[in-house]
Amino acid sequence: MDNLASRMDARLRATLQPTALEVIDESHDHAGHAGADGTGFGTHFRVRIASPLFTGRNRVARHRLVYDALQDFIAQGVHAIAIEVL
């Protein structure tokens, strides 16, 4: 896991106490797309996550929790986060 993915992972673990978590940098699959910076790293991520904090919340609310936890990273240049709630 690269440094940015590791930091995102640590933030999600601290904030959402997940029971399952994967943070995958998929930037290399988005070369030439909007938001890609040409390096193939650090712009497009997939987050697979399960958390007890999701219980009783709808899909939008679950995604909002993830986006809120990662807002600093988005402000620093992460262009896209695909979220899979497990």
Secondary structure, DSSP 8 states (H G I E B T S, - for coil): --HHHHHHHHHHHHHH--SEEEEEE-GGGGTTSTT--SSSSSSEEEEEEE-GGGTT--HHHHHHHHHHHTHHHHHTT--EEEEEE-
